[in-house]
Amino acid sequence: MATTYYNDLQKLYVAYFNRPADTAGLAYYEGVLENAKGDAKAVAATMASISASFAASAEYKAAYANMSNADVVNAVYQNLFGRPAEDAGKAYWAGLLDAKKITIDAVVTQVAGGAQGSDLTAYNNKVAASLAFTNALGTTNAYSGDKANAAAKAFLSGITDNASFAAATDTYALGATIAKVNAAGTPFTLQSGLAAMDAANTAHNNFLDAFDGKADGKITKTDADVTGAVTTATTKVAGLVDAALPANEKGLYGASTTSATVKAALLSEAQANLAAKLTADQKTLADANAAVAKVAGLTDALAQLTAANTAVDNANAAVKAAGIDLAAKLGAFNAQNTAVTVAADGTVTGLITLDTKGNLVLATGVTETTNPGVTALLASSVAKEAADASLTSASTAQTTAQATVSGLDLTDQAKTDLKAIASAMTIVKLDAGATPTSAQITTELSSLQAIKTSAESIAAQTGATQAQKDAAVAAAKAYNDFNSLVTTFKTDDNADPLIKAQADATASVKTDSDAVSALTKALADLSTANASKAQLDAVNGQIKAASDAFTANNLLQPVTLDAAHAAPLATAGADIFVAGKTNATITNFGLLGNDALYLGSKYTLNTTGDTTKGNDAVLEAFIVKNGADTNIVLEQKAYASSSGTDLVTITLTGVDSTKVHLNNGIITVS
């Protein structure tokens, strides 16, 4: 079926009747418009004619009877935008209508066509919701009559902004609305009421089944879990918002007395604070990176240190793995031979030794034949020694790399100390203003120590001159003074300030990013929890509507035969019982009142009185005489009677089986 003009037609229904189109009406007018064969002028003329017919319809006249033109204009605004008309607009359009210079269909067309801003949003959302509503109705429905129209109007009147549209057209919420409209449009009978209750309970169970994310037919969650998820998510958001607010505003967001408007403002403030802190810390990190880049060679040295750290981590992992393997190989060897141990150097007394080149080899006369498993033990020991050597080498490279970084990343005091060292250097020659390297300082110190040692050796000889003794004292002083400068430098050069600033800034940026992500996720979780709660409210509303229908028709509420109601006692009223999946016994059924047991329309009656004589192709309800009682045996699967399992038995005490009847899915007693 064509749907070319559905959207335009829904606009008319919204404007004139404040309700979505019914399926029959929408299809009829679509057909009228399709007859225009796409001719623009013909379509426009036909649409105007339809609009005028709406204004002349009995539904329109009944809705706007005894209203002034000002009231009619106000109603049109309310229908279209969900708000009253502003005074100027109302006076303008009402004046034209009073003067008969315009008709109401023209007012509707022009007011709708001039919508903008929030009015346009509301109008578009109402039309979109109407399309969703009519589509959800399906071809068979009970959307007809004043009561059904009233339920549909209640649905549409609550839709204005995007949030209300999303909530109203959610699958569960819309399903509940359709159920309510169909119920309102259907004359109440016991069968229809029970069917509506069954559909509502099924929708509730399906929702809870899906709430755990599995939808596997196993209901593990309750209504309290849905509500609890909202509470948990709300508390999480409140804590994260508080953490981003100043001290004088903490606690306000989560307070029950805080209005929604204030909460929205606090949330915006918290998000702005988190974003501002992230931006500031990103600037600090950029500055720290720039400071590192300014020091010649520091970036490369850091890269080498990072590589060295990774190499040490890998070497440690290799040593651990090799140790585990060696222990396994040793255990396997000891299980077949006299127990031995592996020395720190990888040797095993009498079995594995070192050759002249320091390599691990099998001792003379030792073979796999003489000592099963020794070859594997040797290979594992060699691998462990190689892993240990690799770790030693990697650790040495790491120490060197760290020293290089530390030598480039100096504190201000260390820089001053280094200048003093440069000035004191007499052996290693530096260019003017040059900064000595670690290697040059080591060379200077070693040279001074050698001079000191030589001078002291000469001065200690018999016959040494005073000049030689003075030279030894001078050499010792030169060495000690320079060594003191180096010691002071090393003491002051222990902070790596640029690297620390870079690391601190990096950590701050990560913390900030994590805080932003955490709040974003918490808000998404809260939105999901609230959506689930709205869905739960919708299906519970469906249950309440079905329940209220019984009350409205002066009937007792149905009792489902579950574990909590497995042995009910029928009253003097017209009791209504609903078969569940639990065996049950009903006392006094049909004895004091016109009681009913609802099975549902899915069952076929079997009056053989023998559950072994069933039809495996259909679900059956067996009426079985049981002494003075009657058993209603219900198959849960079509072949259940053959298997003897998956049967539910409901015993009606004191009931003659020949007086039990099943009509329209309802058991009664004549």
C-alpha positions in Angstrom: 0.0 0.0 0.0 1.3 3.5 -0.9 2.2 5.8 2.0 3.2 8.8 0.0 0.9 11.3 1.8 0.8 9.7 5.3 2.9 12.4 6.8 0.7 15.2 5.4 -2.5 13.5 6.4 -1.2 12.9 10.0 -0.7 16.7 10.2 -4.4 17.2 9.6 -5.4 14.7 12.2 -3.0 16.3 14.7 -4.3 19.8 14.0 -8.0 19.2 13.9 -8.5 16.3 16.3 -5.4 16.2 18.5 -5.0 12.5 17.8 -3.2 10.2 15.4 -5.0 8.9 12.3 -6.8 5.6 12.5 -5.6 3.0 10.0 -8.9 2.9 8.0 -9.1 6.7 7.7 -5.5 7.1 6.8 -5.7 4.4 4.1 -8.9 6.0 2.7 -7.5 9.5 2.3 -4.2 8.2 1.0 -6.3 6.5 -1.8 -8.1 9.8 -2.5 -4.8 11.6 -2.9 -3.3 8.8 -5.0 -6.1 9.4 -7.5 -4.5 12.8 -8.2 -1.7 10.8 -10.0 1.0 12.9 -8.6 -0.2 16.1 -10.3 1.0 18.9 -7.9 -2.1 21.2 -8.4 -4.5 18.3 -8.1 -2.8 17.0 -5.0 -2.9 20.5 -3.4 -6.5 20.9 -4.3 -7.4 17.5 -2.9 -5.5 18.1 0.3 -7.4 21.4 0.8 -10.6 19.6 0.2 -9.7 17.0 2.8 -8.8 19.7 5.3 -12.1 21.4 4.7 -13.9 18.1 5.2 -12.2 17.6 8.5 -13.4 21.1 9.6 -16.9 20.0 8.7 -16.8 16.6 10.2 -18.9 15.4 13.1 -15.8 14.8 15.3 -14.6 18.3 14.7 -18.0 19.9 15.4 -18.4 17.8 18.6 -14.9 18.8 19.8 -15.4 22.5 19.2 -19.1 22.9 19.8 -20.0 26.1 21.6 -16.5 27.5 21.4 -15.7 31.0 20.3 -13.4 31.5 17.4 -10.7 32.6 19.9 -11.2 29.3 21.8 -11.0 27.4 18.5 -7.7 29.1 17.6 -6.4 28.4 21.0 -7.3 24.7 20.6 -5.5 24.6 17.3 -2.3 26.0 18.8 -2.6 23.5 21.7 -3.0 20.6 19.2 -0.1 21.7 17.0 2.4 22.9 19.5 1.3 21.7 22.9 0.8 25.3 24.2 -1.9 28.0 24.2 -1.9 30.6 21.5 -0.1 33.9 22.3 -2.6 36.8 22.8 -1.6 38.6 19.6 -1.9 35.5 17.4 -5.1 34.4 18.9 -6.6 37.9 18.4 -5.4 38.1 14.8 -6.8 34.7 13.7 -10.0 35.0 15.7 -10.6 38.4 14.2 -10.3 37.0 10.7 -12.7 34.1 11.5 -15.2 36.5 13.2 -15.1 38.7 10.1 -15.5 35.5 7.9 -12.4 36.6 5.9 -10.9 33.1 6.4 -12.0 29.6 7.2 -10.7 27.4 10.0 -9.0 25.0 7.5 -7.0 28.0 6.2 -6.1 29.0 9.7 -4.8 25.5 10.4 -2.7 25.4 7.2 -1.2 28.8 7.8 -0.5 28.5 11.5 1.1 25.1 11.0 3.1 26.4 8.0 4.5 29.3 10.0 5.8 27.1 12.9 9.4 27.7 13.9 11.8 27.0 16.8 10.3 24.9 19.6 6.8 25.1 18.0 8.2 23.5 14.9 9.9 20.8 16.9 6.7 20.1 18.9 4.6 19.9 15.7 7.1 17.6 13.9 7.4 15.4 16.9 3.6 15.1 17.2 3.3 14.1 13.5 6.2 11.6 13.8 4.6 10.1 16.9 1.3 9.8 15.1 3.0 7.9 12.3 4.6 5.6 14.8 1.3 5.1 16.6 -0.7 4.3 13.5 2.0 1.9 12.2 2.0 0.1 15.5 -1.7 -0.3 15.5 -1.6 -2.8 12.7 -4.5 -3.6 10.4 -6.6 -5.2 13.1 -7.3 -3.0 16.1 -10.0 -1.4 18.2 -9.0 2.3 17.7 -12.5 3.6 17.4 -15.0 5.5 19.5 -14.7 8.3 22.1 -12.9 6.2 24.7 -10.2 5.0 22.3 -9.8 8.5 20.8 -9.4 10.0 24.4 -6.6 7.5 25.1 -4.9 8.4 21.8 -5.2 12.1 22.5 -3.7 11.6 26.0 -0.7 9.9 24.2 -0.3 12.8 21.7 -0.8 15.7 24.1 2.2 14.7 26.2 4.6 15.0 23.2 6.4 18.3 22.6 10.2 18.2 22.7 12.6 15.4 21.5 12.8 13.8 25.0 9.1 13.4 25.3 8.9 12.1 21.8 11.6 9.5 22.4 10.0 8.4 25.7 6.5 8.1 24.2 7.6 6.1 21.1 9.9 3.7 22.9 8.9 0.2 22.0 7.5 -0.7 25.4 5.8 2.6 26.0 4.2 2.7 22.6 3.1 -0.9 23.0 1.5 0.0 26.3 -0.3 2.9 24.7 -1.6 0.8 21.8 -2.9 -1.8 24.4 -4.6 1.0 26.3 -6.2 2.4 23.2 -7.4 -1.1 22.0 -8.8 -1.8 25.5 -10.6 1.5 25.5 -12.1 0.8 22.1 -13.2 -2.8 22.9 -16.4 -3.5 24.7 -15.4 -5.3 27.9 -16.1 -9.1 28.2 -14.5 -11.5 30.5 -12.6 -13.0 27.6 -11.3 -9.7 26.3 -10.4 -8.6 29.8 -8.5 -11.7 30.6 -6.8 -11.6 27.2 -5.7 -8.0 27.9 -4.4 -9.0 31.3 -2.5 -11.9 29.8 -1.0 -9.7 27.1 0.0 -7.1 29.8 1.6 -9.8 32.0 3.4 -11.3 29.0 4.8 -7.8 28.1 6.0 -7.4 31.6 7.7 -10.8 31.7 9.3 -10.2 28.3 10.7 -6.9 29.5 12.2 -8.5 32.6 13.5 -11.4 30.5 15.3 -8.9 28.3 16.5 -6.6 31.1 19.4 -8.9 32.0 20.6 -8.6 28.3 20.0 -12.2 27.5 16.3 -12.6 26.5 16.6 -16.4 27.0 13.2 -17.0 28.6 14.7 -17.0 32.1 13.5 -14.2 34.3 16.3 -13.4 36.8 15.5 -9.8 37.5 12.6 -8.0 39.3 11.0 -4.6 39.2 13.2 -3.7 42.2 16.3 -4.4 40.1 15.1 -2.0 37.4 14.5 0.7 40.0 17.7 -0.1 41.8 19.7 0.4 38.6 18.3 3.9 38.4 19.3 4.6 42.0 22.8 3.2 41.4 23.4 5.2 38.2 22.0 8.3 39.8 24.4 8.0 42.8 27.3 7.4 40.5 26.6 10.5 38.5 26.1 12.6 41.7 29.4 11.5 43.0 31.3 12.3 39.8 29.5 15.7 39.5 30.3 16.5 43.1 34.0 15.7 42.5 34.1 18.4 39.7 32.3 21.1 41.7 33.7 23.6 44.2 33.4 22.8 47.9 30.4 25.1 48.5 28.4 23.3 45.8 29.2 19.7 46.7 26.1 17.6 47.7 23.7 19.8 45.9 23.4 17.7 42.7 22.4 14.6 44.6 20.0 16.3 47.0 16.3 15.4 46.6 15.3 19.1 47.2 17.4 20.3 44.3 15.3 21.2 41.3 15.8 19.7 37.8 16.8 23.1 36.5 19.5 23.6 39.2 20.7 20.0 38.6 21.1 20.6 34.9 23.1 23.8 35.7 25.3 21.9 38.1 26.0 19.2 35.6 26.9 21.7 33.0 29.2 23.4 35.4 30.9 20.1 36.4 31.4 19.2 32.7 32.8 22.7 32.0 35.2 22.4 35.0 36.4 19.0 33.8 36.9 20.2 30.3 38.7 23.3 31.5 41.1 21.3 33.7 41.8 18.9 30.9 42.6 21.8 28.6 44.9 23.4 31.2 46.7 20.2 31.9 47.1 19.4 28.2 48.8 22.9 27.9 51.0 22.0 30.8 52.0 18.7 29.2 52.7 20.5 25.9 54.9 22.9 27.7 56.7 20.1 29.5 57.3 18.3 26.2 58.6 21.5 24.7 61.0 21.9 27.6 62.3 18.4 27.1 62.7 19.0 23.4 64.8 22.1 24.1 67.6 20.1 25.8 69.9 18.8 23.1 69.9 15.0 23.1 67.3 14.6 25.9 64.5 13.4 23.6 66.8 10.7 22.0 68.1 9.8 25.5 64.5 9.3 26.7 63.7 7.1 23.7 66.8 5.0 24.5 65.8 4.8 28.2 62.3 3.7 27.2 63.7 1.0 24.9 66.1 -0.1 27.7 63.2 -0.3 30.2 61.3 -2.4 27.7 64.3 -4.6 27.2 64.6 -5.2 31.0 60.9 -6.1 31.2 61.3 -8.5 28.4 64.5 -10.0 29.9 62.8 -10.4 33.3 59.9 -12.2 31.6 62.4 -14.4 29.7 64.3 -15.2 33.0 61.0 -16.2 34.7 59.9 -18.4 31.8 63.3 -20.0 31.6 63.3 -20.6 35.4 59.9 -22.3 35.1 61.1 -24.5 32.3 64.3 -25.4 34.1 62.3 -26.4 37.2 60.0 -28.6 35.0 63.0 -30.2 33.3 64.7 -30.8 36.6 61.6 -32.4 38.0 61.2 -34.6 35.0 64.9 -35.6 35.3 64.7 -36.3 39.0 61.7 -38.5 38.5 63.9 -40.9 36.3 67.3 -40.5 38.0 68.9 -39.8 41.4 67.8 -36.4 42.4 70.2 -33.5 41.7 70.2 -29.7 41.9 71.3 -27.1 39.4 74.0 -24.7 40.6 73.8 -20.9 40.1 76.2 -21.2 37.2 74.0 -23.8 35.5 76.2 -26.8 36.3 75.0 -30.1 37.8 77.6 -32.1 39.8 78.8 -35.1 37.7 76.4 -34.4 34.9 76.7 -30.9 33.4 80.0 -28.9 33.5 81.7 -26.0 31.9 84.2 -26.5 29.1 87.3 -24.5 28.6 85.3 -21.7 26.8 82.9 -21.5 29.7 80.0 -23.3 27.9 77.7 -25.7 29.6 78.2 -29.3 28.3 77.5 -32.8 29.4 80.2 -34.3 31.6 82.3 -37.1 30.1 80.4 -40.4 29.8 77.0 -38.8 30.4 74.5 -39.5 27.7 70.7 -39.7 27.3 71.1 -43.5 27.8 72.9 -43.3 31.1 70.8 -40.5 32.4 67.3 -40.1 30.7 66.3 -36.5 30.5 69.7 -35.0 30.8 69.8 -33.6 27.3 66.6 -31.6 27.9 68.0 -30.5 31.3 71.2 -29.3 29.7 69.3 -27.3 27.0 67.0 -25.8 29.6 70.0 -24.8 31.8 71.8 -23.3 28.9 68.6 -21.3 28.1 68.4 -20.1 31.7 72.0 -19.0 31.8 71.5 -17.1 28.5 68.4 -15.4 29.9 70.3 -14.4 33.0 73.1 -13.0 30.8 70.6 -11.1 28.7 69.0 -9.6 31.9 72.4 -8.5 33.1 73.2 -6.9 29.8 69.8 -5.2 29.6 70.1 -3.9 33.2 73.5 -2.4 32.4 72.2 -0.7 29.4 69.2 0.6 31.4 71.6 2.0 34.1 73.7 3.7 31.4 70.6 5.1 29.7 69.2 6.4 33.0 72.6 8.1 33.7 72.6 9.7 30.3 69.1 11.1 30.9 70.0 12.3 34.4 73.1 14.0 33.0 71.0 16.0 30.5 68.0 16.7 32.8 69.6 18.9 35.4 68.2 20.9 38.3 69.2 24.5 38.5 71.6 23.8 41.4 73.1 20.9 39.4 73.7 23.2 36.5 75.6 25.6 38.8 77.6 22.7 40.2 78.5 21.7 36.6 79.8 25.1 35.9 82.0 24.9 38.9 83.3 21.5 37.8 84.1 22.9 34.3 86.0 25.8 35.9 88.0 23.3 38.0 89.0 21.0 35.2 92.7 21.3 34.4 93.5 18.1 32.6 90.6 17.7 30.2 90.4 20.8 28.0 87.0 22.3 27.3 86.0 24.8 24.8 85.0 28.2 26.3 81.5 27.9 27.9 81.3 24.2 27.1 79.5 21.9 29.6 81.5 18.8 30.5 80.1 15.4 29.7 79.9 12.6 32.2 82.7 10.8 30.4 84.9 14.0 30.5 84.3 14.4 34.3 85.2 10.7 34.8 88.4 11.2 32.8 89.3 14.3 34.8 88.7 12.6 38.1 90.6 9.4 37.1 93.5 11.5 35.9 93.7 13.5 39.2 93.5 10.3 41.1 96.4 8.8 39.1 98.5 11.9 39.7 97.7 11.8 43.4 98.6 8.1 43.7 101.9 8.6 41.8 102.8 11.8 43.8 102.0 10.1 47.1 104.1 7.0 46.1 107.1 9.2 45.3 106.7 11.3 48.5 106.7 8.1 50.5 110.1 6.9 49.2 113.2 7.3 51.4 115.0 10.5 50.5 112.0 12.2 49.0 112.5 15.9 48.8 110.2 18.5 50.5 109.2 19.6 47.0 108.1 16.1 46.2 106.2 15.9 49.5 104.5 19.2 48.8 103.6 18.0 45.4 101.9 15.0 46.9 99.9 17.2 49.3 98.9 19.5 46.3 97.9 16.5 44.2 95.8 15.1 47.0 94.1 18.4 47.5 93.4 18.8 43.8 91.9 15.4 43.7 89.8 15.8 46.9 88.6 19.3 45.9 87.5 18.1 42.4 86.0 14.9 43.9 84.0 17.0 46.3 82.6 19.1 43.5 81.6 15.9 41.7 80.0 14.5 44.8 78.0 17.7 45.3 76.9 17.6 41.7 75.7 14.0 42.0 73.8 14.9 45.2 72.1 17.9 43.5 71.5 16.0 40.3 68.9 13.5 41.6 65.5 14.9 40.5 65.3 14.9 36.7 63.0 17.9 36.9 62.0 18.1 33.3 61.2 14.3 33.1 59.3 14.6 36.4 57.3 17.5 35.1 56.5 15.7 31.9 55.5 12.5 33.9 53.3 14.5 36.3 51.6 16.4 33.4 51.0 13.1 31.6 49.5 11.6 34.7 47.3 14.7 35.2 46.0 14.6 31.6 45.2 10.9 32.0 43.3 11.5 35.3 41.4 14.4 33.6 40.5 12.3 30.6 39.4 9.4 32.8 37.2 11.8 34.8 35.6 13.1 31.6 35.1 9.5 30.3 33.7 8.3 33.7 31.1 11.1 33.8 30.2 10.5 30.1 29.7 6.8 30.7 27.8 7.4 34.0 25.4 9.7 32.2 24.9 7.1 29.5 24.3 4.4 32.1 21.8 6.7 33.8 20.0 7.4 30.5 19.8 3.7 29.9 18.5 3.0 33.4 15.9 5.7 33.1 14.8 4.4 29.7 14.4 0.9 31.3 12.5 2.4 34.2 10.2 4.2 31.7 9.7 0.9 29.8 8.8 -0.8 33.1 6.4 2.0 34.0 4.8 1.5 30.6 4.2 -2.2 31.0 3.1 -1.8 34.6 0.7 0.8 33.3 -0.6 -1.7 30.8 -1.1 -4.2 33.7 -2.9 -1.5 35.7 -5.2 -0.6 32.8 -6.1 -4.2 32.4 -6.7 -4.6 36.1 -8.8 -1.4 36.3 -11.0 -2.7 33.5 -12.2 -5.5 35.8 -12.9 -3.0 38.6 -14.8 -0.7 36.3 -17.0 -3.6 35.3 -17.7 -4.6 38.9 -15.6 -7.8 38.7 -13.2 -9.3 41.1 -9.5 -9.1 40.2 -8.1 -12.3 38.5 -5.9 -14.5 40.6 -3.0 -16.2 38.8 -2.4 -19.8 40.1 1.3 -19.5 40.9 3.4 -20.7 43.8 1.9 -18.1 46.1 -1.7 -18.9 45.1 -1.6 -22.7 44.6 -4.6 -23.5 46.9 -7.1 -20.7 46.6 -10.6 -20.8 48.1 -13.4 -19.6 45.9 -15.6 -16.9 47.5 -19.3 -16.1 47.1 -18.4 -13.7 44.4 -17.7 -14.4 40.7 -14.0 -15.4 41.2 -11.6 -15.4 38.2 -8.6 -17.6 38.2 -5.8 -17.7 35.6 -3.9 -20.9 35.0 -0.2 -20.6 35.4 2.7 -23.1 35.3 2.1 -24.4 38.8 -0.1 -27.3 39.9 -3.0 -25.9 42.0 -6.2 -26.9 43.8 -9.3 -24.6 43.8 -11.8 -25.3 46.6 -15.5 -24.4 46.1 -15.0 -23.6 42.4 -18.4 -22.8 41.0 -20.1 -23.7 44.2 -20.9 -20.3 45.6 -20.6 -18.0 42.6 -20.2 -18.0 38.8 -16.4 -18.7 38.9 -14.2 -18.8 35.8 -10.8 -20.4 35.1 -8.9 -18.7 32.3 -6.7 -21.0 30.2 -6.3 -18.9 27.1 -7.3 -19.5 23.5 -4.4 -21.7 22.7 -5.9 -24.9 24.2 -8.1 -27.5 22.5 -10.5 -29.3 24.7 -10.0 -33.1 25.2 -12.9 -34.8 26.9 -11.6 -38.4 26.7 -10.7 -38.2 30.4 -7.4 -40.0 29.5 -4.2 -37.9 29.1 -2.6 -40.7 27.1 -5.2 -40.2 24.3 -4.1 -36.8 23.1 -3.3 -35.2 19.8 0.4 -34.4 19.7 -0.2 -31.8 17.0 -2.0 -29.3 19.3 -2.0 -28.1 22.9 -4.8 -29.7 24.8 -6.7 -29.2 28.0 -7.9 -32.6 29.4 -10.9 -32.8 31.7 -10.2 -35.8 33.9 -12.6 -37.2 36.5 -10.7 -37.8 39.8 -13.1 -39.3 42.3 -15.4 -36.5 43.4 -13.1 -33.9 41.9 -12.2 -32.9 38.4 -8.6 -32.4 37.2 -7.9 -29.9 34.4 -4.7 -31.1 32.9 -2.9 -28.6 30.7 -0.2 -29.5 28.3 2.8 -27.1 28.3 4.0 -28.7 25.1 1.9 -30.2 22.3 3.3 -33.7 22.9 3.3 -33.5 26.7 0.5 -36.0 27.2 2.5 -38.6 25.3 5.6 -38.0 27.3 3.8 -37.8 30.6 5.8 -34.6 31.4 5.4 -30.9 31.0 1.8 -31.1 32.4 0.1 -28.7 34.8 -2.8 -30.1 36.8 -5.5 -27.8 38.3 -7.9 -29.7 40.7 -11.4 -28.4 41.1 -12.6 -30.0 44.4 -16.1 -31.4 44.5 -16.8 -30.6 40.8 -18.6 -33.0 38.5 -16.4 -33.5 35.4 -19.6 -33.7 33.2 -20.5 -30.2 34.1 -17.2 -28.6 33.2 -17.1 -26.6 30.0 -14.4 -24.8 28.0 -15.6 -21.8 25.9 -13.3 -19.1 24.5 -10.5 -20.3 26.6 -12.5 -20.1 29.9 -13.5 -23.1 32.1 -16.8 -22.8 33.8 -19.2 -25.1 35.7 -22.8 -25.4 34.7 
